[in-house]
């Protein structure tokens, strides 16, 4: 299968996932989910996860390949990826397990936690972000897989 999308628009950078996000910027990110959950998100907006590797927040990635893997265990043809614009606010880099702010970054004035790729925090070794306030996230498109088109890609 292939995931197809177009550019987010002029003035919104698609920062490579290995590049550290800059405080206050707006970035294109992705959230992988089921078709049913995507319908709920479109109706009521994103909700914070109550648990997770980085604590409470909405889990996203600037890496389409990472987002397209979720939810784990769900057949690929039942997954969708929601493309979003995120105002990251103040960003805290969390790059190792047991980091003193791993789950408390928001209590220290940060809006987004960022795990860089290859740091050992995520089993896939891909980039991950956790955004505390769902109001910082604007849905721009729901990307559905196209059957028989090959691997996932972003263009």
C-alpha positions, 0 to 999 in steps of 0.5 A: 500500500502507499500513503499519498498526500500533498504539501501542507502549504506555503510557510509550514515547514516539513522539518526532517524528523532527525532535525530538532524542532524550534520553539514556537514554530509550526510543523507538519506532523502525523497521527496514525490511528484506525478509521473509526478513531479518525472519525471520532477525532474529526468530530470531537478533536484530539484527546490527551492520552492518559498514559504513555512513554512521555506521559499525558499528551497527544502522540504524533510524529514528523515521520510518516513511516512512523505514524503509518505503523499505528495502531500496531497489530491493526491490518494496514488497510484499516489504518489511516494517518491524520496529517496535522499542523502543530504549534509546538510551543516550547519543546523539551528534548527527551533522549534517554529512558529515565530522563528526569523530565520524561513524564513531567516536562509539561510541569516544567513549562514545556508544551511538546516533548520530542524524542529524536530518532535513534536515541533508544526511547522508541522501539522503532528508533523513529522520531516521536513527539508528544503535545500536551494541549490538543488545541495546539493541533489542527487537522489538515487531512485524513490520509487513507492507504491506496491498495496495490501502490507499494510502500508508504511515502510522503510527497 
